[in-house]
Amino acid sequence: MSVRERSADSGTDAGKLRRSYMECFLADHCNLSCAHCSHASPYMAPSTPDPEEFARDLASLAGVLHTGRLRLLGGEPLLNRDILEFVRAIRASGICDQIGLSTNGVLLDRVAPELFDEIDYLDVSLYPGTKPDADTIARTAEQIGQGHGLRLNVFRKPEFRFQSLDFPIASDETVRRIYQACKMAHGGWDMFHDGCHTFHEGWYYRCNRPVYSRRYLHRRGVPPDTIPDFAHVDGVPLHEPGLRERLGAYLLSEEPLRSCRFCVG
């Protein structure tokens, strides 16, 4: 039985909360500096998760929640030299049925082949002006997908979505409408995508805004004493009693996050 088959066949998720899709970030930084990066990577210092803390978060979350897909992102996740260790920890936790990797592809030809035997699908975003160029990266990705039996999705990204604001939206009603329509919080890209929920440094979030917005705003010159501590007001702590009940209520909440006030969805 393969690694992928063992994961799909392991344990039971009876009584657990269910998600179709989740994300986690294996690097805050990136090897590109894209304008309007949705993760604000050009403003982030180089950083990767602590493996032991990551494993504790996984164990706590996997005890109360199961997701169909868990996708690894950054920044650029291939900048994390311990990426294989993280993937194996995810697989061992049983938190998901499938593990995906999302990358800009620039480093694909330098990755240890073992990584691609441990994941289920590969998403490659192609940007203009990269070295190697987009067509070369696409060919490399196709070879990897075929060679390792991966489902491959290639996305050409000639344009960027504008999301982050340097100032708060004043109108509560505007914030609420943006939140209600937000695909990052609620999904809607396809029938298998129910939002970009994530966990980070001991907390669960309905999107990545709480993780990165405070640092982004600080780097953009917003006075720190005027910026809420989004990471500790917009999520659910993973290591306190009653996690399933607290997380269940959070998932059902219709209240926008504090960080939504600095985002256009």
C-alpha positions in Angstrom: 0.0 0.0 0.0 1.4 3.4 -1.0 1.9 6.4 1.3 -1.1 8.0 -0.4 -3.3 4.9 0.0 -2.3 4.5 3.7 -3.3 8.1 4.4 -6.8 7.8 2.8 -7.4 4.5 4.7 -6.3 5.6 8.1 -8.4 6.0 11.2 -11.8 7.5 11.6 -13.1 11.0 11.6 -16.5 10.2 13.2 -17.8 13.2 15.2 -15.2 15.6 13.8 -15.8 18.9 12.1 -15.5 18.6 8.3 -13.8 20.9 5.8 -13.3 20.3 2.1 -10.2 22.4 1.8 -7.6 24.1 4.0 -4.2 25.7 3.6 -1.0 26.0 5.7 2.1 28.2 5.1 5.5 26.7 5.1 7.4 29.9 4.4 6.5 33.6 4.9 9.0 34.8 2.4 9.3 34.2 -1.4 11.9 34.2 -4.2 9.7 36.6 -6.2 8.5 40.1 -5.3 5.0 40.2 -6.8 2.9 43.4 -6.5 -0.2 42.9 -4.4 0.9 39.4 -3.3 -2.1 38.0 -1.4 0.2 36.8 1.4 2.2 40.1 1.5 5.4 38.1 1.1 7.6 41.0 -0.1 6.9 42.6 3.3 7.8 39.5 5.3 11.1 38.6 6.9 12.4 35.2 6.0 10.6 32.7 8.3 9.5 29.1 8.4 7.4 27.3 11.0 8.9 25.6 13.9 8.6 21.8 13.2 7.7 20.9 16.8 5.1 23.7 17.2 3.7 22.7 13.8 3.3 19.1 14.9 1.6 20.1 18.1 -0.9 22.3 16.2 -1.5 19.4 13.8 -2.2 16.9 16.6 -4.6 19.3 18.3 -6.5 20.2 15.2 -6.6 16.7 13.8 -8.3 15.5 17.0 -11.4 17.6 16.2 -11.3 18.3 12.4 -10.8 16.5 9.1 -10.4 18.1 5.7 -10.4 16.6 2.3 -7.5 18.6 1.0 -4.6 20.4 2.7 -2.5 22.6 0.4 1.0 23.8 1.3 1.8 27.4 0.4 4.0 30.3 1.2 5.5 32.7 0.4 7.2 30.0 -1.6 7.0 26.7 0.3 10.0 25.2 -1.6 12.2 27.7 0.3 11.5 25.6 3.4 14.5 23.2 3.5 12.5 20.9 5.8 9.5 20.7 3.6 9.6 16.9 3.4 9.5 16.7 7.2 6.4 18.9 7.3 4.7 16.8 4.6 5.3 13.6 6.5 4.0 15.1 9.7 0.8 16.1 7.9 0.4 12.7 6.4 1.0 11.0 9.8 -1.5 13.2 11.5 -4.4 11.9 9.4 -5.9 15.4 9.2 -6.5 15.2 5.5 -7.2 12.9 2.6 -4.9 14.7 0.1 -1.9 16.9 0.4 -1.2 19.5 -2.3 1.7 21.8 -3.0 1.3 25.3 -4.5 4.5 26.8 -5.9 5.7 29.4 -8.4 7.8 26.6 -9.9 11.1 28.4 -10.0 12.8 25.8 -7.7 11.0 22.7 -9.0 14.1 21.4 -10.8 16.1 21.5 -7.5 13.7 19.6 -5.3 14.4 16.1 -3.9 12.2 13.7 -5.9 11.0 12.1 -2.6 8.8 15.1 -2.0 6.7 14.4 -5.0 6.1 10.8 -3.8 4.6 12.2 -0.6 2.0 14.6 -2.0 -1.1 14.0 -4.1 -1.3 17.0 -6.4 0.8 19.9 -7.6 -0.4 23.5 -8.3 2.0 25.7 -10.3 1.4 29.4 -10.8 3.3 30.9 -13.7 4.3 34.5 -13.5 5.8 36.8 -16.2 9.5 37.6 -16.1 10.7 34.6 -14.1 13.9 32.6 -14.6 13.4 29.9 -15.7 10.6 31.3 -17.8 7.0 30.2 -17.6 7.1 27.8 -20.4 10.2 26.0 -19.1 8.6 25.8 -15.6 5.4 24.4 -17.2 7.4 21.6 -19.0 9.3 20.8 -15.8 6.0 20.6 -13.9 4.5 18.3 -16.5 7.5 15.9 -16.3 7.2 15.8 -12.5 3.5 15.2 -12.6 3.8 12.4 -15.1 6.8 10.9 -13.4 5.2 10.8 -9.9 1.6 10.2 -10.8 0.5 13.6 -9.5 -2.6 15.6 -10.5 -1.1 18.8 -12.0 -2.8 22.2 -12.2 -1.0 24.9 -14.0 -2.2 28.5 -13.7 -0.9 31.4 -15.7 -1.0 34.6 -13.7 -0.5 37.7 -15.9 -2.5 39.8 -13.5 -2.9 40.2 -9.8 -5.9 40.8 -7.5 -5.8 43.9 -5.3 -6.8 42.9 -1.7 -4.9 44.6 1.1 -5.5 48.2 2.2 -3.2 50.5 4.2 -6.2 52.1 5.9 -9.4 50.7 7.6 -12.7 50.7 5.9 -14.9 53.1 7.9 -18.3 51.6 7.1 -19.4 48.5 9.1 -21.9 47.7 6.4 -19.2 47.7 3.7 -17.0 45.5 5.7 -19.9 43.1 6.2 -20.8 43.0 2.5 -17.2 42.3 1.6 -16.9 39.6 4.1 -20.2 37.9 3.0 -18.9 37.8 -0.6 -15.3 36.8 0.3 -14.2 33.6 -1.3 -11.2 33.4 1.0 -13.5 33.1 4.0 -16.3 31.1 2.4 -15.1 29.5 -0.8 -16.8 29.4 -4.2 -14.0 28.9 -6.7 -15.4 25.4 -7.2 -17.6 22.9 -5.4 -14.7 21.4 -3.5 -13.4 24.7 -2.1 -15.0 26.0 1.0 -12.6 28.8 1.9 -8.9 29.4 2.6 -9.0 28.4 6.3 -5.6 27.9 7.9 -3.8 27.3 11.1 -0.6 29.1 12.2 1.4 29.2 15.4 -1.3 27.7 17.7 -4.3 29.4 16.2 -7.0 28.6 13.6 -8.2 31.3 11.1 -10.9 31.7 8.5 -8.2 33.1 6.1 -4.6 34.3 6.1 -5.4 38.0 6.8 -4.9 37.7 10.6 -1.5 36.0 10.1 0.0 38.7 7.9 -2.0 42.0 8.1 -0.4 43.4 11.2 3.2 42.9 9.9 2.2 44.2 6.4 0.6 47.4 7.8 3.6 48.0 10.1 6.0 47.7 7.1 3.7 50.1 5.2 4.2 52.8 7.8 1.0 52.4 9.8 1.8 53.2 13.5 1.9 49.9 15.5 -0.2 51.2 18.3 -3.1 51.8 15.9 -3.1 48.2 14.5 -5.1 45.5 16.3 -3.4 42.3 17.2 -5.2 40.4 14.5 -3.5 37.1 15.2 -5.0 37.0 18.7 -8.4 38.5 18.1 -9.4 36.9 14.8 -8.9 33.2 15.4 -9.4 30.3 17.8 -6.5 29.1 20.0 -5.8 25.4 19.4 -4.4 24.4 22.8 -7.2 25.4 25.2 -10.1 23.2 26.5 -13.2 22.7 24.5 -11.6 23.1 21.0 -14.3 21.3 19.1 -17.1 23.5 20.5 -15.1 26.7 20.2 -14.0 25.9 16.7 -17.5 24.8 15.6 -19.0 28.1 16.8 -16.2 30.1 15.0 -16.9 28.2 11.7 -20.6 29.1 12.0 -20.0 32.8 12.9 -21.2 35.4 10.4 -19.2 38.2 12.0 -16.4 39.6 9.9 -12.8 39.4 11.3 -11.1 42.5 12.6 -8.6 42.2 9.8 -11.4 42.3 7.2 -11.5 46.1 7.7 -8.2 46.3 5.9 -9.1 43.9 3.0 -11.4 44.1 -0.1 -11.9 40.4 -0.3 
